Amino acid sequence: HGEATDYTITVSPGATDLSGNHMAAVNNFTFSTVDVAAPVVKYLGPTNSQTGVTIETPVVADFSEAIDPLSVTSSTFSLRLSGSQASISGDFEFLNGNARVVFRPAANLTPGAGYTITLTTGIKDVSPTVSNLVTNVTSTFTTAPTPAAPTITFLDPPRGTVKVGFATAVTISGTGFDPSPSKNLILFNGITAFAKAATLNTLTTEVPIG
């Protein structure tokens, strides 16, 4: 979204709920963005103080707006073994219009070890009036002592049926997921479903019809 801009959202009667019921009338909603806003970290994972994290985990940060990729380096977005000043080497990936930054370590992390994620004020947005992250953001986590496979802890809805011609939205909660939706394999009775959104702990998908 641009800054200092007016937007209108229109929802037409063609929109339906999961049961196929249509909207009764056209609905319009308007909002305006602020003149200047500094980027804010909305999600950082693994989450602070999390334990039992898979040694294959990437680090993912979701920002409130698009980030300048050139401002994301091992100095401004770092992962360090606790007690070490050396940044873990790896690659950055930019998703969601550059509002999501994923850091993928070049090698598996050490089992049973503590790590610190640090995002600094050197990270910038891409607004006409450039703004930096206001304060440094840090988070710590501990890897699992032994290799850990992805786990599923909750499904929403936990039970349900698929109405013919309509897909049922499902949220999967657990651990060990990939923040890039396309890198997750989801199967319902052997039929592949594609993740529409993903974090390290949640996947949003639809049950395949048929």
Secondary structure, 3 states (H helix, E strand, C coil): CCCCCEEEEEECCCCECCCCCECCCCEEEEEECCCCCCCCEEEEECCCCEEEECCCCCEEEEECCCECHHHCCCCCEEEEECCCCCECCEEEEEECCCCEEEEEECCCCCCCCEEEEEECCCCEECCCCCCECCCCEEEEEEECCCCCCCEEEEEECCCCCCCCCCCCEEEEEEECCCCCHHHCCEEECCEEECCCEECCCEEEEECCCC
